[in-house]
Amino acid sequence: MADTVGVTTDDEAPGGAGSLRRTLSFRDLVVYGLLFIAPMAPVGIFGTLQATSHGAITAVYAVATVAMAFTAYSYAQMVRVAPKAGSVYAYARAGLGEGAGFVAGWMAMLDYLLIPAVAYLFSGIALHALVPQVHQWVWTAVAVVVTTLLNLWGVRTAAVVGVAVLALEIAVLVVFVVAAVWALVAHGAQRGWAVPLTGEGGFSLDAVLAAVSVAVLSYLGFDAIASFAEEASGGSRRVARAVVTCLVVAGVLFAVQTYLAALLAPMSAAELAAKPGEQGAAFYTTVDAAVGGWLHDLVAVSKAIGAAFAALAGQAAAGRLLFAMARDRRLPGAMAKVDAGSGVPRRALLGAALVTLVAAVWAATRDDGLDRLSSIVNVGALTAFALLHASVIGWFRIRRREGASGVLRHVVVPLAGLAVVVAVVVEASGTAQAVGAVWLAVGLGVLAVQYARRARAGAAGG
């Protein structure tokens, strides 16, 4: 089946009624990626990473950025091969065949539908903390509705609003950096200046690598940029550049804020490890102790708004994935329609929004809802990443029979990326692995039914 897959290798997306409009600039693409990641993503897992890495949290994010660079590189290679909506679905389909493409899209779907649900829940929790009279499930639902309306309004409108929200998040991060530097100058650091890089009591490679398996999850979302390949002005090269740029910018932001927070943290890594209950609020505890409650509240408001718009970017990416799979008749064809007025795949977006709404509100009504959602969102994306790396090898080395000159770019680099992905999946929770396995089994069942129908149709036609 692989030889029958059509691949677009130039910078123009297919034309016709099923195509999306090219309206997104390079800046818009980077904004979508950074919104999905969130500039202050380490806030929620700061304490966990501090404890796990023995205090070498900045080294953790440096290694994690390099580790995810392999995946960014593979995206940059494949977006030129298949500059289409659907991202990893289109790439695996091009490099490995239709069956692998469906599996990649199916697994990525789990990620793109549930990561926004987690982000909406974060927003609902934060808003409930600020206005406790309104239940968090209500705030969660409001966040879903507002961002869905923005997405339905059009990709340009959502991008413009996204710029404003991202500017707010960056501004809050700048305020934190300035306040942290002031605190360091006025009162000094709680520990040595090199400790965030070397750890407390000496550098432990095993501890850093264990923390990296968690830290790479902060980067999930930069890959969503590739989902907008058909809507990017300037073609696939601009998309590839945006993917890499987003990863580098996020890596720098993560390293700076964790370095400063680690220097100011009142609790050592050993104390955090001994008191797991303190880990979730460790960043806020640091801000309170070093600067004051006003910055705590400012960061909380920024996280509430930023989480909702991270979900907006994720929901938009999910809609493009459903649209691409429906256009290829892998999902119901109704989701392959593009709205004439807004130029967005309205039905696909609404379908993604409905699933996300149900998952987010369900989690918001349960005490353990956040833990349950957070434990399963990553396996789908990581499985899709594994197929992405395999697609690079499949396209350049097997289908194109590329010579020895491309071994480093199209074999060694994707294999290194694949090794990173496998290591992270192995470190994932048992719940996440089980849910991922069940989702994969269901997808394989759907694929088998589709192949059986094709076979019957072929026999009837013959």
Secondary structure, DSSP 8 states (H G I E B T S, - for coil): -GGG-----SS----STT-----B-HHHHHHHHHHHH-TTGGGGGHHHHHHHTTT-HHHHHHHHHHHHHHHHHHHHHHHHH--STTTHHHHHHHHH-HHHHHHHHHHHHHHHHHHHHHHHHHHHHHHHHHSTTS-HHHHHHHHHHHHHHHHHH-HHHHHHHHHHHHHHHHHHHHHHHHHHHHHHHHH--SS-TTHHHH-TTS--HHHHHHHHHHHGGGGTTGGGGGGGGGGBTT-HHHHHHHHHHHHHHHHHHHHHHHHHHHHH-SS-HHHHHH-GGGTTTHHHHHHHHHT-HHHHHHHHHHHHHHHHHHHHHHHHHHHHHHHHHHHTTSS-GGGG---TTT-S-HHHHHHHHHHHHHHHHHHHTSTTHHHHHHTTHHHHHHHHHHHHHHHHHIIIIIIS---GGGHIIIIIHHHHHHHHHHHHHHHS-HHHHHHHHHHHHHHHHHHHHHHHHHHHHHHHH-
